[in-house]
């Protein structure tokens, strides 16, 4: 059985760590024994992995630049002796390249899951050390172009493996009862989910909601539910209070039932400034929830405008107001977009097929089937 070390910067709830856990859970059925590690202290996902019987460890870094992480990681690698290391996110990529082969030579896979626009030091170090990887995986063609054109990685090094979602489980998720949630049955329910960081552009989304509430001809009340947490949450809560949006915006924290929320919602709104391949968009598409997303490369790859969803500039409030109003008023449009979106995500992002692609990559680098 192949032993693969899956390394992440942390194991907090969020896009990449959640996808890593989903991958780890399915690898044993394909002849791969996963070992999941993180550079930070153990997070909530560490407990989930241990409960599932998956080997895990943490390097207990005091910060993302704590050099002691490298010493601890090197010791864990020597002790656990993986056949291959699969790292994701910048700090984990860097650590894997620096210490992954100190004890012996083994393939190193690194991965980028977003288009980096705000940290030039990350971009420089990623490109400087990339040749220490045997393969570098992007989760979309948009990210792959960014790696080659902006960071200068060799196109022979870069592979594309898309994000995967369990389409069957999401399609079968039960809608949540609105009466128990305290949401009026005739309200237009807009959902957002993710980590509350500045690149998610949530201040912009709050401005959209405020503008909608000022529209006298908006026929349905709009309720925005924010699922997730992160460093920007406190500031966003202050903004909601200062703008008098407490009745229109709800903070629900991390949810184990995002599928249920998406099956209940009228639409998903994702106004991010940058993304790699947003998993929540794929989840919404699989759930049959209409999507409005930023008109950025990663979202253009998933959404065909007016066919599988709507795309709008993440800098123009007016078009977002119009898009939300249009979907809120037209259930037939929502159904048409959702049906086409469900077909698209089933064709290219089914989780089992994506896991198989990872296993084939592991085997090819190890010279095994």
Secondary structure, DSSP 4 states (H G I P E B T S, - for coil): -EEEEEEES--SSSHHHHHHHHHHHHHGGGTEEEEEEESSS--HHHHHHHHTT-EEEE---SSTT-THHHHHHHHHHHHH--SEEEEESHHHHHHHHHHTTSSS--EEEEEE-S---S-HHHHHHHHHHGGG-SEEEESSHHHHHHHHHTS---TTTEEE----B-HHHHHTPPPPPHHHHT--TTSEEEEEEEE--GGG-HHHHHHHHHHHHH-TT--S-EEEEEEEE-TTHHHHHHHHHHTT-TTTEEEEE--S-HHHHHHH-SEEEE--S--SS-HHHHHHHHHT-EEEEESSHHHHHH--BTTTBEEE-TT-HHHHHHHHHHHHH-HHHHHHHHHHHHHHHHHH-BHHHHHHHHHHHHHHHHT--
